[in-house]
Structures are given as C-alpha cells and as structure tokens.
C-alpha cells in the first residue's frame, strides 16, 4: 500500500477512535474538526472522496449531542 494512503487511513482510524470514545473532552472538539478536514483532504487526494463527504457531520453531532456510541446502537 502506498505510504500516503496508509497515513490517511491511520488518521481516519484515529478520528473514529476519538469520536467513538466513551469518555471525551469537549475542549478537543475544535482540534478534532481540524483533523477531520485535513484527513478528508488527504483521502480525497489519494482515493475517491465521495464516500467520506457524508461523514463530516459526526464531529458536529459530538459537540451537540455528546457521546456518539450510545446513539449508534
């Protein structure tokens, strides 16, 4: 696998780990928003980004509704 693809998928994994955490710090939401933008830009550069465009709302849900894992059941 190409190094850039591997790096972008690792960043995506880190974002989902942060979003799905059972305990989270609300102060990290602005930096998580920036991570989402950068990571999705990397993914769109390497892969087709049409699939990931619908996932950008997850950080906003985290800020508004708090814990995500309880709503995904």
PDB file with one MODEL, atoms N, CA, C and O in Angstrom:
MODEL        1
ATOM      1  N   UNK A   1       0.849  -1.168   0.000  1.00  0.00           N
ATOM      2  CA  UNK A   1       0.000   0.000   0.000  1.00  0.00           C
ATOM      3  C   UNK A   1       0.900   1.238   0.000  1.00  0.00           C
ATOM      4  O   UNK A   1       1.955   1.256   0.633  1.00  0.00           O
ATOM      5  N   UNK A   2       0.473   2.238  -0.701  1.00  0.00           N
ATOM      6  CA  UNK A   2       1.205   3.492  -0.765  1.00  0.00           C
ATOM      7  C   UNK A   2       1.264   4.138   0.621  1.00  0.00           C
ATOM      8  O   UNK A   2       0.321   4.023   1.403  1.00  0.00           O
ATOM      9  N   UNK A   3       2.357   4.806   0.918  1.00  0.00           N
ATOM     10  CA  UNK A   3       2.561   5.411   2.238  1.00  0.00           C
ATOM     11  C   UNK A   3       1.518   6.486   2.530  1.00  0.00           C
ATOM     12  O   UNK A   3       1.039   6.582   3.659  1.00  0.00           O
ATOM     13  N   UNK A   4       1.161   7.289   1.540  1.00  0.00           N
ATOM     14  CA  UNK A   4       0.167   8.345   1.758  1.00  0.00           C
ATOM     15  C   UNK A   4      -1.213   7.768   2.041  1.00  0.00           C
ATOM     16  O   UNK A   4      -1.945   8.297   2.877  1.00  0.00           O
ATOM     17  N   UNK A   5      -1.570   6.699   1.362  1.00  0.00           N
ATOM     18  CA  UNK A   5      -2.856   6.042   1.621  1.00  0.00           C
ATOM     19  C   UNK A   5      -2.858   5.454   3.025  1.00  0.00           C
ATOM     20  O   UNK A   5      -3.839   5.584   3.757  1.00  0.00           O
ATOM     21  N   UNK A   6      -1.775   4.818   3.393  1.00  0.00           N
ATOM     22  CA  UNK A   6      -1.663   4.227   4.720  1.00  0.00           C
ATOM     23  C   UNK A   6      -1.772   5.303   5.800  1.00  0.00           C
ATOM     24  O   UNK A   6      -2.462   5.099   6.799  1.00  0.00           O
ATOM     25  N   UNK A   7      -1.118   6.420   5.621  1.00  0.00           N
ATOM     26  CA  UNK A   7      -1.161   7.513   6.583  1.00  0.00           C
ATOM     27  C   UNK A   7      -2.560   8.100   6.701  1.00  0.00           C
ATOM     28  O   UNK A   7      -3.023   8.377   7.808  1.00  0.00           O
ATOM     29  N   UNK A   8      -3.236   8.290   5.578  1.00  0.00           N
ATOM     30  CA  UNK A   8      -4.590   8.854   5.621  1.00  0.00           C
ATOM     31  C   UNK A   8      -5.571   7.906   6.291  1.00  0.00           C
ATOM     32  O   UNK A   8      -6.462   8.357   7.010  1.00  0.00           O
ATOM     33  N   UNK A   9      -5.428   6.605   6.072  1.00  0.00           N
ATOM     34  CA  UNK A   9      -6.305   5.648   6.738  1.00  0.00           C
ATOM     35  C   UNK A   9      -6.013   5.552   8.235  1.00  0.00           C
ATOM     36  O   UNK A   9      -6.925   5.329   9.030  1.00  0.00           O
ATOM     37  N   UNK A  10      -4.762   5.717   8.618  1.00  0.00           N
ATOM     38  CA  UNK A  10      -4.432   5.744  10.043  1.00  0.00           C
ATOM     39  C   UNK A  10      -5.028   6.976  10.722  1.00  0.00           C
ATOM     40  O   UNK A  10      -5.505   6.892  11.854  1.00  0.00           O
ATOM     41  N   UNK A  11      -5.002   8.110  10.041  1.00  0.00           N
ATOM     42  CA  UNK A  11      -5.614   9.326  10.586  1.00  0.00           C
ATOM     43  C   UNK A  11      -7.123   9.174  10.698  1.00  0.00           C
ATOM     44  O   UNK A  11      -7.725   9.635  11.668  1.00  0.00           O
ATOM     45  N   UNK A  12      -7.735   8.532   9.714  1.00  0.00           N
ATOM     46  CA  UNK A  12      -9.178   8.279   9.765  1.00  0.00           C
ATOM     47  C   UNK A  12      -9.522   7.369  10.936  1.00  0.00           C
ATOM     48  O   UNK A  12     -10.533   7.577  11.608  1.00  0.00           O
ATOM     49  N   UNK A  13      -8.700   6.375  11.182  1.00  0.00           N
ATOM     50  CA  UNK A  13      -8.904   5.488  12.314  1.00  0.00           C
ATOM     51  C   UNK A  13      -8.826   6.256  13.628  1.00  0.00           C
ATOM     52  O   UNK A  13      -9.634   6.030  14.529  1.00  0.00           O
ATOM     53  N   UNK A  14      -7.861   7.159  13.742  1.00  0.00           N
ATOM     54  CA  UNK A  14      -7.715   7.954  14.957  1.00  0.00           C
ATOM     55  C   UNK A  14      -8.931   8.848  15.180  1.00  0.00           C
ATOM     56  O   UNK A  14      -9.360   9.036  16.319  1.00  0.00           O
ATOM     57  N   UNK A  15      -9.490   9.401  14.100  1.00  0.00           N
ATOM     58  CA  UNK A  15     -10.682  10.240  14.221  1.00  0.00           C
ATOM     59  C   UNK A  15     -11.851   9.425  14.742  1.00  0.00           C
ATOM     60  O   UNK A  15     -12.562   9.866  15.645  1.00  0.00           O
ATOM     61  N   UNK A  16     -12.058   8.234  14.181  1.00  0.00           N
ATOM     62  CA  UNK A  16     -13.169   7.413  14.642  1.00  0.00           C
ATOM     63  C   UNK A  16     -12.961   6.928  16.071  1.00  0.00           C
ATOM     64  O   UNK A  16     -13.928   6.781  16.818  1.00  0.00           O
ATOM     65  N   UNK A  17     -11.733   6.682  16.456  1.00  0.00           N
ATOM     66  CA  UNK A  17     -11.460   6.317  17.860  1.00  0.00           C
ATOM     67  C   UNK A  17     -11.818   7.464  18.789  1.00  0.00           C
ATOM     68  O   UNK A  17     -12.373   7.239  19.864  1.00  0.00           O
ATOM     69  N   UNK A  18     -11.509   8.685  18.392  1.00  0.00           N
ATOM     70  CA  UNK A  18     -11.858   9.842  19.215  1.00  0.00           C
ATOM     71  C   UNK A  18     -13.356  10.088  19.252  1.00  0.00           C
ATOM     72  O   UNK A  18     -13.900  10.436  20.301  1.00  0.00           O
ATOM     73  N   UNK A  19     -14.026   9.914  18.130  1.00  0.00           N
ATOM     74  CA  UNK A  19     -15.464  10.150  18.070  1.00  0.00           C
ATOM     75  C   UNK A  19     -16.226   9.101  18.876  1.00  0.00           C
ATOM     76  O   UNK A  19     -17.211   9.420  19.541  1.00  0.00           O
ATOM     77  N   UNK A  20     -15.775   7.864  18.818  1.00  0.00           N
ATOM     78  CA  UNK A  20     -16.495   6.761  19.451  1.00  0.00           C
ATOM     79  C   UNK A  20     -16.059   6.496  20.889  1.00  0.00           C
ATOM     80  O   UNK A  20     -16.508   5.521  21.493  1.00  0.00           O
ATOM     81  N   UNK A  21     -15.207   7.329  21.442  1.00  0.00           N
ATOM     82  CA  UNK A  21     -14.735   7.108  22.806  1.00  0.00           C
ATOM     83  C   UNK A  21     -15.892   7.244  23.801  1.00  0.00           C
ATOM     84  O   UNK A  21     -16.811   8.039  23.602  1.00  0.00           O
ATOM     85  N   UNK A  22     -15.827   6.465  24.859  1.00  0.00           N
ATOM     86  CA  UNK A  22     -16.864   6.539  25.882  1.00  0.00           C
ATOM     87  C   UNK A  22     -16.685   7.762  26.775  1.00  0.00           C
ATOM     88  O   UNK A  22     -17.651   8.249  27.362  1.00  0.00           O
ATOM     89  N   UNK A  23     -15.472   8.253  26.877  1.00  0.00           N
ATOM     90  CA  UNK A  23     -15.174   9.461  27.644  1.00  0.00           C
ATOM     91  C   UNK A  23     -14.407  10.397  26.723  1.00  0.00           C
ATOM     92  O   UNK A  23     -13.439   9.981  26.087  1.00  0.00           O
ATOM     93  N   UNK A  24     -14.824  11.654  26.644  1.00  0.00           N
ATOM     94  CA  UNK A  24     -14.156  12.590  25.760  1.00  0.00           C
ATOM     95  C   UNK A  24     -14.121  13.965  26.404  1.00  0.00           C
ATOM     96  O   UNK A  24     -14.913  14.274  27.294  1.00  0.00           O
ATOM     97  N   UNK A  25     -13.200  14.772  25.944  1.00  0.00           N
ATOM     98  CA  UNK A  25     -13.007  16.119  26.459  1.00  0.00           C
ATOM     99  C   UNK A  25     -13.618  17.107  25.476  1.00  0.00           C
ATOM    100  O   UNK A  25     -13.188  17.151  24.323  1.00  0.00           O
ATOM    101  N   UNK A  26     -14.602  17.903  25.884  1.00  0.00           N
ATOM    102  CA  UNK A  26     -15.207  18.873  24.958  1.00  0.00           C
ATOM    103  C   UNK A  26     -14.221  19.904  24.424  1.00  0.00           C
ATOM    104  O   UNK A  26     -14.463  20.505  23.378  1.00  0.00           O
ATOM    105  N   UNK A  27     -13.126  20.115  25.121  1.00  0.00           N
ATOM    106  CA  UNK A  27     -12.126  21.083  24.644  1.00  0.00           C
ATOM    107  C   UNK A  27     -11.399  20.580  23.406  1.00  0.00           C
ATOM    108  O   UNK A  27     -10.766  21.372  22.707  1.00  0.00           O
ATOM    109  N   UNK A  28     -11.473  19.286  23.118  1.00  0.00           N
ATOM    110  CA  UNK A  28     -10.795  18.720  21.951  1.00  0.00           C
ATOM    111  C   UNK A  28     -11.612  18.805  20.662  1.00  0.00           C
ATOM    112  O   UNK A  28     -11.109  18.454  19.595  1.00  0.00           O
ATOM    113  N   UNK A  29     -12.864  19.264  20.743  1.00  0.00           N
ATOM    114  CA  UNK A  29     -13.726  19.304  19.561  1.00  0.00           C
ATOM    115  C   UNK A  29     -13.167  20.211  18.463  1.00  0.00           C
ATOM    116  O   UNK A  29     -13.183  19.799  17.303  1.00  0.00           O
ATOM    117  N   UNK A  30     -12.673  21.421  18.754  1.00  0.00           N
ATOM    118  CA  UNK A  30     -12.117  22.238  17.656  1.00  0.00           C
ATOM    119  C   UNK A  30     -10.915  21.590  16.958  1.00  0.00           C
ATOM    120  O   UNK A  30     -10.795  21.666  15.736  1.00  0.00           O
ATOM    121  N   UNK A  31     -10.042  20.964  17.716  1.00  0.00           N
ATOM    122  CA  UNK A  31      -8.902  20.304  17.065  1.00  0.00           C
ATOM    123  C   UNK A  31      -9.346  19.068  16.295  1.00  0.00           C
ATOM    124  O   UNK A  31      -8.744  18.720  15.280  1.00  0.00           O
ATOM    125  N   UNK A  32     -10.391  18.407  16.770  1.00  0.00           N
ATOM    126  CA  UNK A  32     -10.925  17.250  16.049  1.00  0.00           C
ATOM    127  C   UNK A  32     -11.551  17.688  14.736  1.00  0.00           C
ATOM    128  O   UNK A  32     -11.439  16.985  13.732  1.00  0.00           O
ATOM    129  N   UNK A  33     -12.211  18.845  14.730  1.00  0.00           N
ATOM    130  CA  UNK A  33     -12.763  19.382  13.474  1.00  0.00           C
ATOM    131  C   UNK A  33     -11.651  19.627  12.462  1.00  0.00           C
ATOM    132  O   UNK A  33     -11.802  19.297  11.286  1.00  0.00           O
ATOM    133  N   UNK A  34     -10.542  20.199  12.905  1.00  0.00           N
ATOM    134  CA  UNK A  34      -9.422  20.441  12.012  1.00  0.00           C
ATOM    135  C   UNK A  34      -8.832  19.133  11.500  1.00  0.00           C
ATOM    136  O   UNK A  34      -8.463  19.031  10.330  1.00  0.00           O
ATOM    137  N   UNK A  35      -8.741  18.130  12.377  1.00  0.00           N
ATOM    138  CA  UNK A  35      -8.229  16.822  11.961  1.00  0.00           C
ATOM    139  C   UNK A  35      -9.118  16.189  10.899  1.00  0.00           C
ATOM    140  O   UNK A  35      -8.623  15.555   9.967  1.00  0.00           O
ATOM    141  N   UNK A  36     -10.431  16.360  11.041  1.00  0.00           N
ATOM    142  CA  UNK A  36     -11.364  15.797  10.062  1.00  0.00           C
ATOM    143  C   UNK A  36     -11.152  16.450   8.700  1.00  0.00           C
ATOM    144  O   UNK A  36     -11.118  15.760   7.680  1.00  0.00           O
ATOM    145  N   UNK A  37     -11.010  17.755   8.675  1.00  0.00           N
ATOM    146  CA  UNK A  37     -10.828  18.459   7.409  1.00  0.00           C
ATOM    147  C   UNK A  37      -9.523  18.028   6.736  1.00  0.00           C
ATOM    148  O   UNK A  37      -9.502  17.750   5.537  1.00  0.00           O
ATOM    149  N   UNK A  38      -8.453  17.974   7.500  1.00  0.00           N
ATOM    150  CA  UNK A  38      -7.152  17.597   6.938  1.00  0.00           C
ATOM    151  C   UNK A  38      -7.173  16.146   6.457  1.00  0.00           C
ATOM    152  O   UNK A  38      -6.678  15.841   5.372  1.00  0.00           O
ATOM    153  N   UNK A  39      -7.743  15.259   7.261  1.00  0.00           N
ATOM    154  CA  UNK A  39      -7.764  13.841   6.904  1.00  0.00           C
ATOM    155  C   UNK A  39      -8.621  13.590   5.667  1.00  0.00           C
ATOM    156  O   UNK A  39      -8.223  12.830   4.784  1.00  0.00           O
ATOM    157  N   UNK A  40      -9.790  14.219   5.594  1.00  0.00           N
ATOM    158  CA  UNK A  40     -10.626  14.015   4.420  1.00  0.00           C
ATOM    159  C   UNK A  40      -9.996  14.623   3.173  1.00  0.00           C
ATOM    160  O   UNK A  40     -10.211  14.126   2.068  1.00  0.00           O
ATOM    161  N   UNK A  41      -9.225  15.685   3.336  1.00  0.00           N
ATOM    162  CA  UNK A  41      -8.487  16.231   2.193  1.00  0.00           C
ATOM    163  C   UNK A  41      -7.433  15.244   1.712  1.00  0.00           C
ATOM    164  O   UNK A  41      -7.238  15.062   0.510  1.00  0.00           O
ATOM    165  N   UNK A  42      -6.754  14.607   2.667  1.00  0.00           N
ATOM    166  CA  UNK A  42      -5.762  13.585   2.298  1.00  0.00           C
ATOM    167  C   UNK A  42      -6.426  12.411   1.591  1.00  0.00           C
ATOM    168  O   UNK A  42      -5.895  11.889   0.610  1.00  0.00           O
ATOM    169  N   UNK A  43      -7.582  11.999   2.087  1.00  0.00           N
ATOM    170  CA  UNK A  43      -8.288  10.869   1.478  1.00  0.00           C
ATOM    171  C   UNK A  43      -8.768  11.223   0.085  1.00  0.00           C
ATOM    172  O   UNK A  43      -8.658  10.410  -0.833  1.00  0.00           O
ATOM    173  N   UNK A  44      -9.303  12.429  -0.088  1.00  0.00           N
ATOM    174  CA  UNK A  44      -9.758  12.840  -1.414  1.00  0.00           C
ATOM    175  C   UNK A  44      -8.597  12.945  -2.394  1.00  0.00           C
ATOM    176  O   UNK A  44      -8.779  12.743  -3.594  1.00  0.00           O
ATOM    177  N   UNK A  45      -7.413  13.259  -1.894  1.00  0.00           N
ATOM    178  CA  UNK A  45      -6.244  13.343  -2.761  1.00  0.00           C
ATOM    179  C   UNK A  45      -5.840  11.963  -3.262  1.00  0.00           C
ATOM    180  O   UNK A  45      -5.442  11.813  -4.418  1.00  0.00           O
ATOM    181  N   UNK A  46      -5.938  10.959  -2.406  1.00  0.00           N
ATOM    182  CA  UNK A  46      -5.483   9.608  -2.740  1.00  0.00           C
ATOM    183  C   UNK A  46      -6.606   8.706  -3.267  1.00  0.00           C
ATOM    184  O   UNK A  46      -6.380   7.889  -4.160  1.00  0.00           O
ATOM    185  N   UNK A  47      -7.801   8.852  -2.721  1.00  0.00           N
ATOM    186  CA  UNK A  47      -8.922   7.967  -3.060  1.00  0.00           C
ATOM    187  C   UNK A  47     -10.113   8.813  -3.501  1.00  0.00           C
ATOM    188  O   UNK A  47     -10.047  10.042  -3.487  1.00  0.00           O
ATOM    189  N   UNK A  48     -11.185   8.163  -3.887  1.00  0.00           N
ATOM    190  CA  UNK A  48     -12.419   8.868  -4.209  1.00  0.00           C
ATOM    191  C   UNK A  48     -13.044   9.355  -2.911  1.00  0.00           C
ATOM    192  O   UNK A  48     -13.316   8.555  -2.015  1.00  0.00           O
ATOM    193  N   UNK A  49     -13.272  10.638  -2.803  1.00  0.00           N
ATOM    194  CA  UNK A  49     -13.768  11.208  -1.558  1.00  0.00           C
ATOM    195  C   UNK A  49     -15.271  11.257  -1.445  1.00  0.00           C
ATOM    196  O   UNK A  49     -15.781  11.723  -0.425  1.00  0.00           O
ATOM    197  N   UNK A  50     -16.014  10.797  -2.447  1.00  0.00           N
ATOM    198  CA  UNK A  50     -17.469  10.884  -2.428  1.00  0.00           C
ATOM    199  C   UNK A  50     -18.073  10.098  -1.267  1.00  0.00           C
ATOM    200  O   UNK A  50     -19.103  10.500  -0.726  1.00  0.00           O
ATOM    201  N   UNK A  51     -17.461   9.001  -0.880  1.00  0.00           N
ATOM    202  CA  UNK A  51     -17.988   8.178   0.207  1.00  0.00           C
ATOM    203  C   UNK A  51     -17.851   8.879   1.549  1.00  0.00           C
ATOM    204  O   UNK A  51     -18.715   8.727   2.413  1.00  0.00           O
ATOM    205  N   UNK A  52     -16.796   9.637   1.736  1.00  0.00           N
ATOM    206  CA  UNK A  52     -16.497  10.223   3.034  1.00  0.00           C
ATOM    207  C   UNK A  52     -17.128  11.594   3.250  1.00  0.00           C
ATOM    208  O   UNK A  52     -17.068  12.112   4.365  1.00  0.00           O
ATOM    209  N   UNK A  53     -17.722  12.194   2.242  1.00  0.00           N
ATOM    210  CA  UNK A  53     -18.315  13.524   2.404  1.00  0.00           C
ATOM    211  C   UNK A  53     -19.482  13.517   3.381  1.00  0.00           C
ATOM    212  O   UNK A  53     -19.734  14.519   4.050  1.00  0.00           O
ATOM    213  N   UNK A  54     -20.186  12.417   3.471  1.00  0.00           N
ATOM    214  CA  UNK A  54     -21.344  12.367   4.364  1.00  0.00           C
ATOM    215  C   UNK A  54     -20.943  12.172   5.817  1.00  0.00           C
ATOM    216  O   UNK A  54     -21.803  12.259   6.694  1.00  0.00           O
ATOM    217  N   UNK A  55     -19.679  11.912   6.110  1.00  0.00           N
ATOM    218  CA  UNK A  55     -19.248  11.633   7.475  1.00  0.00           C
ATOM    219  C   UNK A  55     -18.738  12.861   8.219  1.00  0.00           C
ATOM    220  O   UNK A  55     -18.380  12.759   9.392  1.00  0.00           O
ATOM    221  N   UNK A  56     -18.697  14.002   7.576  1.00  0.00           N
ATOM    222  CA  UNK A  56     -18.150  15.186   8.231  1.00  0.00           C
ATOM    223  C   UNK A  56     -19.057  15.713   9.330  1.00  0.00           C
ATOM    224  O   UNK A  56     -18.608  16.511  10.153  1.00  0.00           O
ATOM    225  N   UNK A  57     -20.297  15.302   9.374  1.00  0.00           N
ATOM    226  CA  UNK A  57     -21.228  15.777  10.392  1.00  0.00           C
ATOM    227  C   UNK A  57     -21.017  15.099  11.746  1.00  0.00           C
ATOM    228  O   UNK A  57     -21.601  15.538  12.737  1.00  0.00           O
ATOM    229  N   UNK A  58     -20.220  14.070  11.819  1.00  0.00           N
ATOM    230  CA  UNK A  58     -20.055  13.321  13.065  1.00  0.00           C
ATOM    231  C   UNK A  58     -19.444  14.160  14.175  1.00  0.00           C
ATOM    232  O   UNK A  58     -19.822  13.990  15.334  1.00  0.00           O
ATOM    233  N   UNK A  59     -18.523  15.048  13.872  1.00  0.00           N
ATOM    234  CA  UNK A  59     -17.917  15.898  14.901  1.00  0.00           C
ATOM    235  C   UNK A  59     -18.941  16.909  15.405  1.00  0.00           C
ATOM    236  O   UNK A  59     -18.970  17.224  16.595  1.00  0.00           O
ATOM    237  N   UNK A  60     -19.778  17.417  14.511  1.00  0.00           N
ATOM    238  CA  UNK A  60     -20.831  18.340  14.943  1.00  0.00           C
ATOM    239  C   UNK A  60     -21.811  17.635  15.872  1.00  0.00           C
ATOM    240  O   UNK A  60     -22.260  18.222  16.857  1.00  0.00           O
ATOM    241  N   UNK A  61     -22.147  16.388  15.573  1.00  0.00           N
ATOM    242  CA  UNK A  61     -23.024  15.623  16.463  1.00  0.00           C
ATOM    243  C   UNK A  61     -22.375  15.413  17.819  1.00  0.00           C
ATOM    244  O   UNK A  61     -23.054  15.438  18.845  1.00  0.00           O
ATOM    245  N   UNK A  62     -21.084  15.210  17.830  1.00  0.00           N
ATOM    246  CA  UNK A  62     -20.362  15.035  19.079  1.00  0.00           C
ATOM    247  C   UNK A  62     -20.461  16.293  19.931  1.00  0.00           C
ATOM    248  O   UNK A  62     -20.650  16.206  21.144  1.00  0.00           O
ATOM    249  N   UNK A  63     -20.338  17.454  19.313  1.00  0.00           N
ATOM    250  CA  UNK A  63     -20.409  18.715  20.050  1.00  0.00           C
ATOM    251  C   UNK A  63     -21.828  18.997  20.549  1.00  0.00           C
ATOM    252  O   UNK A  63     -22.001  19.571  21.624  1.00  0.00           O
ATOM    253  N   UNK A  64     -22.837  18.600  19.783  1.00  0.00           N
ATOM    254  CA  UNK A  64     -24.225  18.907  20.145  1.00  0.00           C
ATOM    255  C   UNK A  64     -24.819  17.855  21.073  1.00  0.00           C
ATOM    256  O   UNK A  64     -25.386  18.187  22.113  1.00  0.00           O
ATOM    257  N   UNK A  65     -24.689  16.587  20.696  1.00  0.00           N
ATOM    258  CA  UNK A  65     -25.387  15.506  21.390  1.00  0.00           C
ATOM    259  C   UNK A  65     -24.495  14.698  22.325  1.00  0.00           C
ATOM    260  O   UNK A  65     -24.970  13.788  23.004  1.00  0.00           O
ATOM    261  N   UNK A  66     -23.244  15.016  22.364  1.00  0.00           N
ATOM    262  CA  UNK A  66     -22.233  14.339  23.174  1.00  0.00           C
ATOM    263  C   UNK A  66     -21.989  12.917  22.701  1.00  0.00           C
ATOM    264  O   UNK A  66     -21.796  12.712  21.503  1.00  0.00           O
ATOM    265  N   UNK A  67     -21.989  11.941  23.568  1.00  0.00           N
ATOM    266  CA  UNK A  67     -21.485  10.608  23.260  1.00  0.00           C
ATOM    267  C   UNK A  67     -22.142   9.962  22.039  1.00  0.00           C
ATOM    268  O   UNK A  67     -23.364   9.828  21.973  1.00  0.00           O
ATOM    269  N   UNK A  68     -21.322   9.573  21.094  1.00  0.00           N
ATOM    270  CA  UNK A  68     -21.810   9.009  19.837  1.00  0.00           C
ATOM    271  C   UNK A  68     -22.153   7.544  19.971  1.00  0.00           C
ATOM    272  O   UNK A  68     -23.133   7.086  19.383  1.00  0.00           O
ATOM    273  N   UNK A  69     -21.378   6.801  20.726  1.00  0.00           N
ATOM    274  CA  UNK A  69     -21.556   5.345  20.773  1.00  0.00           C
ATOM    275  C   UNK A  69     -22.926   4.964  21.326  1.00  0.00           C
ATOM    276  O   UNK A  69     -23.440   3.901  20.977  1.00  0.00           O
ATOM    277  N   UNK A  70     -23.528   5.778  22.162  1.00  0.00           N
ATOM    278  CA  UNK A  70     -24.847   5.445  22.694  1.00  0.00           C
ATOM    279  C   UNK A  70     -25.958   5.682  21.657  1.00  0.00           C
ATOM    280  O   UNK A  70     -27.039   5.105  21.770  1.00  0.00           O
ATOM    281  N   UNK A  71     -25.700   6.518  20.661  1.00  0.00           N
ATOM    282  CA  UNK A  71     -26.706   6.761  19.617  1.00  0.00           C
ATOM    283  C   UNK A  71     -26.557   5.811  18.445  1.00  0.00           C
ATOM    284  O   UNK A  71     -27.460   5.733  17.611  1.00  0.00           O
ATOM    285  N   UNK A  72     -25.447   5.083  18.350  1.00  0.00           N
ATOM    286  CA  UNK A  72     -25.223   4.186  17.230  1.00  0.00           C
ATOM    287  C   UNK A  72     -25.712   2.781  17.497  1.00  0.00           C
ATOM    288  O   UNK A  72     -25.476   1.892  16.679  1.00  0.00           O
ATOM    289  N   UNK A  73     -26.367   2.551  18.578  1.00  0.00           N
ATOM    290  CA  UNK A  73     -26.830   1.185  18.892  1.00  0.00           C
ATOM    291  C   UNK A  73     -27.967   0.775  18.004  1.00  0.00           C
ATOM    292  O   UNK A  73     -28.477  -0.338  18.128  1.00  0.00           O
TER     293      UNK A  73
ENDMDL
END
